[in-house]
Amino acid sequence: MDLPDSGVQSLRASSSSEEICSEDSLSGHVVNHITFEHDGTLKGLFCQMDVLRTYGGDLVWKEMTRWVKFEEVLEEGGKRWSKPHVSSLSMAAFMELTELLSTCPILLDVECNGMVDVADRVLDSWISEGNVKSLIGNQIRTILLKKHKHPYGRSNASSKEHRKKMNSSTDGTVIPKSISFTMNGVYNDGFELNDNRPEIPSYLHSSPSTQSLSLSNKTNTRFLRKIPSGAEVANLMVGEMEELPRRIAVFVRLKEARNVGDITEVKLCTRFLFILLGPKNHLASCVAAARCMGALLTDEIFMAVVYRAKSRRDILTGVEEFSKHMTALPPGYWDPQTRLEPPEHIPSQEHRKNPPSSPDDQVLHTTDEIHESHDDPTLQLTGRLFGGLINDIKRKLPWYKSDITDALHIQCVASFMYLFLATLTPNVTFGGLLGDATDKYMGTMECIMAAAITGVIYALFSGQPLNILGSTGPMLVLEQILYRFCKDYGWDFMPFRMLIGLWTTLFLLLVVAFDLSALVKFITRFTEECFACLIAIIFIYEAFAKVADIQNFAPVHYFPPKNLSQCTCVLPFLTNTSNENFTHTAAVFKIIFANNETAETEIYNNSTANSLLSNLGVEACTALGGISVGDACADLKYVPDVFFFSWLLFFGTFVLAMSLEKFRSSLFFPTFIRQNVSDFAVLISIVVMVVLDAITGIPTPKLSVPTEFKPTRPDRGWIINPISDKNPWWLYLLSALPALLATILIFMDQQITAVIVNRKEHKLNKGSGYHLDMLIVAILVGLLSLLGLPWYVAATVTALAHVMSLKKESETAAPGEKPVFLGAREQRITALMVGIFSGLAVLITSVLRYIPMPVLYGVFLYMGIAALGGMQLVQRILLFFMPLKYQPDYVFLRHVPLRRVHLYTAIQIVCLILLWVVKSVKVISIAFPIMVLATVFIRKALDWVFTQRELQWLDHILPSLRKPETKAEHTDKLESGVEKHPTESNKF
């Protein structure tokens, strides 16, 4: 029978030389020459395998396996799908499939309106090539047009009546149970369609007259949401017929995707069909071959090949490329029944799209991909004034509208609430420390005002609004040194500080004008991790230290007396002129404690004394000049349960926040619930602990925020005059020296945090703005100096917490596919709202005063631990304590000897310890910014200790001051670095 000429290509096994050498065929090229750009044609395939089974006394095509990205098998009973897993393919089955594809008809770009047309075209090709005798052609056609049964939905009424009629047959035929696959797709014992198969000549039944070939009255709309939008369907049909002498197969690609008769579980159009029929007792092998085809069709590379293939050879080329990247497992050490869990991250297929040109490069290419260069193309010396700033503005301005609209998400609400409380607490505590260091010239109110001003301005105009400005320990040390210096020499502190701020603003403007922020590219992972790890450790240490300090507020009474006596407050010479009978009499306020009963009070005085002494304690008695008498007076300062309950609140907040944050990846509840619980993890933890504290009624220390908008020190205003009679004229010039030190500190604090936030692993799409950020910080330093407020710079841990609270993951994932990290939700509104509400904190003190301080310290601990998570320095430190056989399979361990890794880690630990010592010792703490800067030079010196290839895996290659190096230059640098120190491996 001749085939029609309407674009159909029936490719016979004996391919002619004209076909092989055809210029129109892709087979003359390697697979990587196929265009893989997303041109809108490749949107994914849903693959479904139907097996010919008996149902209701008739044969039906029953759906048994499906793929979106991973394989799912219908479990025994036919009502539950298995857990998605990676397909484990049999090598024998794969070779059988390859043989089938090299001999069976390949029908490309077929124009069909329904399954009837498909069956006719398939049958014509089989008869034409001699695969099928025309005598049984009608039987095969009838089988191809049998109904399709899916595990979803109810059966149609007509199908029910037909099944009832068939079940009422009295021929004594036994209908077998539903078929069930094992782990690798082979049938379970007892369900094989062998001799137990009923001899029902079902092909004698009339073919369906309706267009729909489905037994279900509806499609699986719920599962459709897990399939990529615009995806098409590949239908695999596998069965056995006793009349067939050997296996026959056909591969069909329709010219346009069509609904060929509701043969698919979901309402999608079919584009590909692979039909495989075998003789009796060969169903298991046919199913195994069809599973290989399902794995092929859901492979990204083969999918591109099969969509664009023009001949059989193109398809076989794609199969060959797929087989080159398959991994074989030895049978003695691998159970084929095991279902492979889907990977956490689907590996990139770029190496398959662009394979190496030579076989020698193939070995190197199959190893792990080397990290990209650390060089940022935006950090270049432009050679013109404010060139980098202009480029930052041009790059960030088109994103400004999306910086507003991208905040319209519930996750941003959770991030704002979390950051507001996380930044308010350090502002309050830092303000108390700053007030003690500067004799109340700057205190809590000044810190709150600084947070509000910097938060609003930086969020609106900065280049990287994910940074959060805040107080830092080094800035506190600098303020303390400046005040002590002024006090020793009798200078006016606030005017002198304003002069330093103006000089600092000038220096920072020069940094912006000459593009000196380009030097940030020399801050590699070595310096980043030393600084970030130090700040995280400080957060953790301060969290524990603050909770421990609660003992000073509510000490623990380890040895209380057995019998409590009374405590009497005597206030001598209390005079009340309104009562002549009480003149110069002593007022005695007696409190008797006994068996936790209500205190009994004896007052010898008039009504005025009664009201004055009604709530008097030991401290108040002493403040009024009274004397506390009695053994129980020493016990009054001990408040029961406060200290230990504070620890419970502290650890409870931390554990609950960590647990709820990880709830996103748990197995319970739908994705929507898990994501929202994870986003609001910190806020939920705080609310739960506040409620618990309120229920117990234990007087734990609470958050204290000023209630009035006024400076902490009454004798200063909100505007600082730089001119003071106490300060000599030459101080205007001398202030440039401490300003230079402040410039280094602000530059390093700001830019190291910016580098950490802009890491490539955070997948930020809107770019950085180092020069623009520094301009905004310079303006803020001048403004804060004029207002007499503390200088705020980027806070590392808070900025990292901001990024992590806004991380995005893929929402619609295929079954078995782990959520993919997509980056952070880059916008300005969360930082803006944090700034606004920081200024409004004085208006909501009635709410904030219910929050226990131990709860907020638990948030500190959470932020510090979260900042350390995933840090390579922490991973390498833990390697010191792990036996070799238990060490994780880190990528850097594959390429760098362990002893060299330990050496590099030891050097980094020494730098970290030095930073901690310099910061902690007050005498030398002013040199902290110099020490941070020194880590950059220490990293440069490591070029003489380690090879460039080792540093590429452990850190980054230091960039050049010149233009960014090309990929070829970068590769040459690596190769030269390997030979740079040929004997270094013998040094250590």
Summary of the structure (lengths in Angstrom):
residues: 988
radius of gyration: 38.2
end to end distance: 78.4
largest distance: 133.0
contacts: 3125
relative contact order: 0.11
helix: 51%
strand: 11%
